[in-house]
Amino acid sequence: MQAWQLQTAKARFSELVKSAADDGPQEITVHGRPVAVVISRELFDRLSGNQSSLVDFMRQSPLHGSDDITFERDASPPREVDL
């Protein structure tokens, strides 16, 4: 992983982003301490599991296609709030 000083990363941001896409994660340092990592969108999606849409997620539900789903509501009165 290549390390970039913050001021260099800001000045050469386009190169930093291209390196993250081509060469993998890029570390950002401040006063020699690592503070952040820039990664490609592809790697981010793979690590975070964001590869499917919300619609796809809902279609995978065991309740998908059920028309008789009812949600019970709490019938108790709301609590009193002093303003």
DOVEXLUM-541871 format. One record per residue: x, y, z of N, C-alpha, C, O, CB in turn; residue in one letter. Coordinates in Angstrom, 2 decimals. Atoms other than C-alpha are relative to their C-alpha. Glycine has a CB too. Layout:
REM residues N
SITE|n_x|n_y|n_z|ca_x|ca_y|ca_z|c_x|c_y|c_z|o_x|o_y|o_z|cb_x|cb_y|cb_z|residuo
SITE|X|Y|Z|X|Y|Z|X|Y|Z|X|Y|Z|X|Y|Z|A
...
REM end
This chain:
REM residues 83
SITE|n_x|n_y|n_z|ca_x|ca_y|ca_z|c_x|c_y|c_z|o_x|o_y|o_z|cb_x|cb_y|cb_z|residuo
SITE|0.86|-1.17|0.00|0.00|0.00|0.00|0.90|1.23|0.00|1.82|1.36|0.81|-0.97|0.00|1.23|M
SITE|-0.77|-1.23|0.08|1.39|3.36|-1.00|-0.51|1.01|1.01|-1.72|1.12|1.23|-0.07|0.59|-1.42|Q
SITE|0.38|-1.02|-0.98|1.41|6.11|1.62|0.17|1.38|-0.62|1.16|1.66|-1.29|0.84|-0.13|1.30|A
SITE|-0.01|-1.38|0.50|0.63|9.72|0.74|-0.11|0.95|1.19|-0.95|0.75|2.07|-1.17|0.24|-1.02|W
SITE|0.18|-1.05|-0.99|1.17|12.74|2.96|-1.24|0.79|-0.40|-1.53|0.92|-1.59|1.26|0.94|0.10|Q
SITE|1.26|-0.66|0.28|-2.06|14.71|3.25|0.15|1.12|-1.02|-0.65|1.22|-1.95|-0.59|0.55|1.28|L
SITE|-0.15|-1.13|0.93|-0.75|17.81|1.46|0.30|-0.50|-1.42|-0.12|0.13|-2.39|1.12|0.95|0.48|Q
SITE|-0.28|0.57|1.32|0.55|15.65|-1.41|-1.26|-0.63|-0.58|-1.52|-0.50|-1.77|1.12|-1.05|0.10|T
SITE|1.25|0.62|0.46|-2.73|13.73|-1.60|-0.97|1.07|-0.51|-1.64|0.85|-1.52|-0.65|-0.80|1.15|A
SITE|0.89|-1.07|0.44|-4.66|17.01|-1.87|0.47|0.58|-1.33|-0.33|0.83|-2.23|-0.07|1.11|1.05|K
SITE|-0.54|-0.59|1.21|-2.34|18.40|-4.54|-0.09|-0.94|-1.20|-0.21|-0.49|-2.34|1.44|0.40|0.22|A
SITE|0.00|0.99|1.09|-2.37|15.18|-6.58|-1.19|-0.95|0.12|-1.05|-2.16|-0.06|1.32|-0.79|-0.01|R
SITE|1.17|0.80|-0.28|-5.90|13.99|-5.86|-0.38|-0.92|-1.16|-0.72|-2.08|-0.93|-1.16|0.91|0.34|F
SITE|0.35|0.83|1.16|-6.59|12.74|-9.40|0.89|-1.23|-0.08|0.42|-2.33|-0.35|0.10|0.81|-1.29|S
SITE|-0.96|1.11|0.03|-3.46|10.60|-9.29|-0.28|-0.98|1.15|-0.18|-2.19|0.97|1.45|0.53|0.08|E
SITE|0.33|0.84|-1.15|-4.41|9.31|-5.83|-1.19|-0.90|-0.31|-1.15|-2.10|-0.04|-0.30|0.88|1.23|L
SITE|1.20|0.77|0.33|-7.85|8.21|-7.04|0.32|-1.05|-1.06|-0.12|-2.19|-0.96|-1.12|0.93|-0.49|V
SITE|-0.38|0.96|1.04|-6.39|6.58|-10.15|0.83|-1.14|0.59|0.63|-2.30|0.22|0.78|0.71|-1.12|K
SITE|-0.81|1.04|-0.64|-3.83|4.72|-8.02|-0.85|-0.94|0.84|-0.60|-2.14|0.89|1.09|0.64|0.87|S
SITE|0.90|0.85|-0.79|-6.60|3.48|-5.72|-0.75|-0.97|-0.91|-0.95|-2.13|-0.55|-1.01|0.86|0.80|A
SITE|0.72|0.86|0.95|-8.48|2.13|-8.75|0.92|-1.03|-0.64|0.52|-2.18|-0.85|-0.66|0.85|-1.08|A
SITE|-0.92|0.88|0.73|-5.42|0.61|-10.44|0.87|-0.88|0.89|1.09|-2.06|0.59|0.89|0.83|-0.87|D
SITE|-1.00|0.69|-0.81|-3.07|-0.39|-7.63|-0.49|-0.47|1.36|0.23|-1.17|2.08|1.17|0.89|0.20|D
SITE|0.52|0.41|-1.29|-5.31|-0.90|-4.61|-0.02|1.13|1.01|0.22|2.29|0.65|0.82|-1.14|0.54|G
SITE|0.16|-1.02|-1.04|-5.77|0.94|-1.30|1.22|0.92|0.11|2.36|0.50|-0.04|-0.25|-0.66|1.33|P
SITE|-1.03|-1.03|-0.16|-3.82|4.17|-0.76|-0.16|0.62|1.39|-1.25|1.06|1.76|-0.11|1.10|-1.13|Q
SITE|0.03|-0.51|-1.37|-2.93|5.32|2.75|0.31|1.49|0.03|1.20|1.95|-0.69|1.01|-0.77|0.89|E
SITE|-0.23|-1.43|-0.20|-3.12|8.99|3.80|0.57|0.19|1.39|0.04|-0.35|2.37|-1.33|0.84|-0.19|I
SITE|-0.62|-0.23|-1.31|-0.85|10.18|6.60|0.02|1.49|0.33|0.07|2.35|-0.55|1.44|-0.56|0.02|T
SITE|-0.16|-1.36|-0.52|-0.72|13.32|8.74|1.07|-0.06|1.07|0.93|-0.79|2.05|-1.36|0.58|0.57|V
SITE|-1.15|0.01|-0.91|2.56|14.01|10.53|0.53|-1.42|0.20|0.95|-1.79|1.30|-0.39|0.62|1.35|H
SITE|-0.54|1.36|-0.05|3.62|10.45|9.71|-0.94|-1.05|0.57|-0.60|-2.24|0.57|1.23|0.01|0.80|G
SITE|0.97|0.95|-0.55|0.54|8.86|11.30|-1.06|-0.33|-1.04|-1.61|0.58|-1.66|-0.67|0.55|1.27|R
SITE|1.07|0.34|0.93|-1.89|6.92|9.12|-1.35|0.44|0.55|-1.69|0.14|1.69|-0.01|-1.51|-0.28|P
SITE|1.29|-0.51|-0.44|-5.32|8.59|9.28|-1.16|-0.42|-0.89|-2.31|-0.38|-0.47|0.05|1.49|0.08|V
SITE|1.09|0.37|0.92|-7.27|7.40|6.24|0.55|-0.91|-1.08|1.75|-1.00|-1.31|-0.66|1.26|-0.62|A
SITE|-0.35|0.85|1.13|-7.31|4.96|3.36|-1.00|0.29|-1.11|-2.21|0.33|-0.87|-0.01|-1.53|0.40|V
SITE|0.85|-0.19|1.17|-8.66|5.64|-0.14|-0.02|-1.32|-0.75|1.03|-1.88|-1.08|0.51|1.18|-0.90|V
SITE|0.14|1.26|0.72|-10.05|2.58|-1.90|-0.92|0.22|-1.21|-1.66|1.21|-1.27|-0.58|-1.12|0.92|I
SITE|0.85|-0.10|1.19|-11.75|2.00|-5.25|-1.45|-0.30|0.38|-1.72|-0.94|1.40|0.48|-0.97|-1.11|S
SITE|1.42|0.28|-0.23|-15.53|1.88|-5.47|-0.27|-1.50|-0.08|-1.07|-2.04|0.69|-0.88|0.76|-1.02|R
SITE|0.18|1.45|0.16|-15.32|-1.73|-6.65|0.37|-0.74|1.28|-0.37|-1.62|1.72|0.85|-0.52|-1.17|E
SITE|-0.43|0.64|-1.24|-13.39|-2.75|-3.52|-0.96|0.34|1.14|-1.29|-0.52|1.95|1.43|0.42|0.36|L
SITE|0.95|-0.41|-1.03|-15.74|-0.75|-1.29|-1.28|-0.83|-0.07|-1.75|-1.34|0.94|-0.32|1.49|-0.13|F
SITE|1.24|0.77|0.17|-18.81|-2.48|-2.75|0.21|-1.46|0.40|-0.68|-2.07|1.01|-0.48|0.07|-1.45|D
SITE|-0.26|1.39|-0.35|-17.19|-5.89|-2.35|0.12|-0.19|1.51|-0.40|-1.16|2.05|1.28|-0.48|-0.69|R
SITE|-0.19|0.11|-1.45|-16.20|-5.26|1.29|-1.26|0.29|0.79|-1.49|-0.31|1.84|1.09|0.94|0.44|L
SITE|1.19|-0.40|-0.75|-19.47|-3.66|2.33|-1.23|-0.82|-0.35|-2.26|-0.69|0.32|-0.28|1.45|-0.23|S
SITE|1.14|0.82|0.38|-21.77|-6.11|0.58|-1.08|0.78|-0.70|-2.24|0.36|-0.71|-0.57|-0.65|1.20|G
SITE|0.98|-0.85|0.68|-23.48|-3.35|-1.41|-0.20|-0.39|-1.46|-0.44|0.48|-2.31|0.43|1.44|0.08|N
SITE|0.08|0.40|1.40|-23.67|-5.40|-4.57|-1.42|-0.24|-0.46|-1.66|-0.36|-1.66|0.82|-1.24|-0.21|Q
SITE|1.38|0.19|0.42|-27.42|-5.89|-4.56|-0.82|1.20|0.43|-0.48|1.90|1.38|-0.58|-1.31|0.59|S
SITE|0.86|-1.14|-0.31|-30.18|-3.31|-4.54|-0.95|-0.36|1.13|-1.06|-1.52|1.52|-0.78|0.44|-1.26|S
SITE|0.99|0.22|-1.04|-32.80|-2.90|-1.86|-1.14|-0.88|-0.53|-1.67|-1.73|0.19|-0.56|1.35|0.52|L
SITE|1.06|0.81|0.61|-35.36|-4.39|-4.24|0.41|-1.47|-0.03|-0.39|-2.34|0.32|-0.31|0.50|-1.43|V
SITE|-0.49|1.38|0.00|-33.23|-7.52|-4.68|-0.02|-0.60|1.40|-0.40|-1.75|1.59|1.41|-0.07|-0.58|D
SITE|0.00|0.45|-1.39|-32.83|-7.77|-0.91|-1.41|-0.37|0.45|-1.61|-1.41|1.07|0.59|1.09|0.91|F
SITE|1.39|0.26|-0.42|-36.59|-7.54|-0.36|-0.57|-1.22|-0.71|-1.36|-1.97|-0.13|-0.87|1.23|-0.29|M
SITE|0.49|1.17|0.74|-37.27|-10.14|-3.05|0.54|-1.31|0.57|-0.06|-2.37|0.38|0.38|0.11|-1.48|R
SITE|-0.59|1.20|-0.60|-35.01|-12.58|-1.19|-0.62|-0.32|1.36|-0.31|-1.35|1.95|1.50|0.18|0.14|Q
SITE|0.64|0.20|-1.29|-37.13|-12.24|1.95|-0.90|-1.22|-0.03|-1.55|-1.47|-1.05|-0.79|1.24|0.41|S
SITE|0.93|1.14|-0.04|-39.02|-15.37|3.04|-1.46|0.45|-0.04|-2.35|-0.36|-0.28|0.26|-0.83|1.25|P
SITE|1.37|-0.52|0.02|-42.10|-13.12|3.22|-0.40|0.55|-1.36|-1.53|0.99|-1.54|-0.15|1.07|1.04|L
SITE|0.29|-0.53|1.33|-41.87|-12.06|-0.43|-1.18|-0.74|-0.62|-1.20|-1.97|-0.64|1.25|-0.11|-0.92|H
SITE|1.17|0.61|0.62|-45.19|-12.66|-2.15|-1.14|-0.26|0.95|-2.23|-0.63|0.52|0.39|-1.26|-0.66|G
SITE|1.08|0.22|-0.98|-47.18|-12.97|1.07|-0.90|1.23|0.03|-0.43|2.34|0.25|0.58|-0.30|1.42|S
SITE|0.94|-1.12|-0.01|-50.31|-10.83|0.90|-0.72|0.14|1.33|-1.41|1.14|1.55|-1.01|-0.17|-1.10|D
SITE|0.75|-0.01|-1.24|-51.63|-11.65|4.35|0.83|0.42|1.21|0.58|-0.03|2.33|-0.57|-1.36|0.24|D
SITE|-0.85|-0.46|-1.10|-48.99|-9.93|6.45|-0.73|1.13|0.73|-1.16|2.10|0.11|1.41|0.49|-0.51|I
SITE|0.59|-1.06|-0.81|-50.43|-7.87|9.31|0.97|0.36|1.11|1.63|-0.49|1.69|-1.37|-0.44|0.59|T
SITE|-0.87|-0.50|-1.06|-48.52|-5.73|11.74|-0.87|0.46|1.15|-1.76|1.29|0.98|0.91|1.16|-0.52|F
SITE|0.76|-0.39|-1.18|-49.89|-5.42|15.24|0.52|1.33|0.52|1.73|1.56|0.57|0.07|-1.08|1.09|E
SITE|-0.38|-1.30|-0.55|-49.91|-1.94|16.70|-0.29|0.03|1.49|-1.23|-0.59|1.98|-0.76|1.14|-0.72|R
SITE|0.18|-0.16|-1.44|-49.54|-1.03|20.33|-1.15|0.98|0.22|-1.08|2.12|-0.22|1.32|0.50|0.68|D
SITE|1.18|-0.82|-0.18|-52.91|0.32|21.40|0.08|0.87|1.27|-0.86|1.61|1.56|-1.23|-0.90|0.06|A
SITE|-0.10|-0.80|-1.22|-51.66|1.91|24.63|0.13|1.48|-0.37|0.69|1.81|-1.42|1.21|-0.47|0.88|S
SITE|-0.07|-1.44|0.30|-51.97|5.72|24.84|1.45|0.49|0.06|2.28|-0.11|0.74|-0.88|0.81|1.00|P
SITE|-1.37|-0.51|-0.03|-48.85|7.79|24.22|0.33|0.59|1.36|-0.57|0.95|2.13|0.21|1.06|-1.10|P
SITE|-0.40|-0.53|-1.31|-46.86|9.00|27.17|-0.18|1.51|0.03|-0.16|2.18|-1.01|1.48|-0.38|0.31|R
SITE|0.18|-1.43|-0.18|-47.40|12.47|28.55|1.37|0.66|0.04|2.31|0.14|0.64|-0.81|0.32|1.28|E
SITE|-1.27|-0.74|0.04|-44.68|15.02|27.90|-0.27|1.42|0.48|-1.18|2.09|-0.01|0.61|0.01|-1.45|V
SITE|0.10|-1.37|-0.49|-44.27|18.26|29.83|0.95|0.87|-0.80|2.15|0.61|-0.87|0.31|0.09|1.52|D
SITE|-0.84|-0.93|0.78|-43.03|21.10|27.65|0.15|1.31|0.70|0.82|2.21|0.19|-0.58|0.23|-1.38|L
REM end
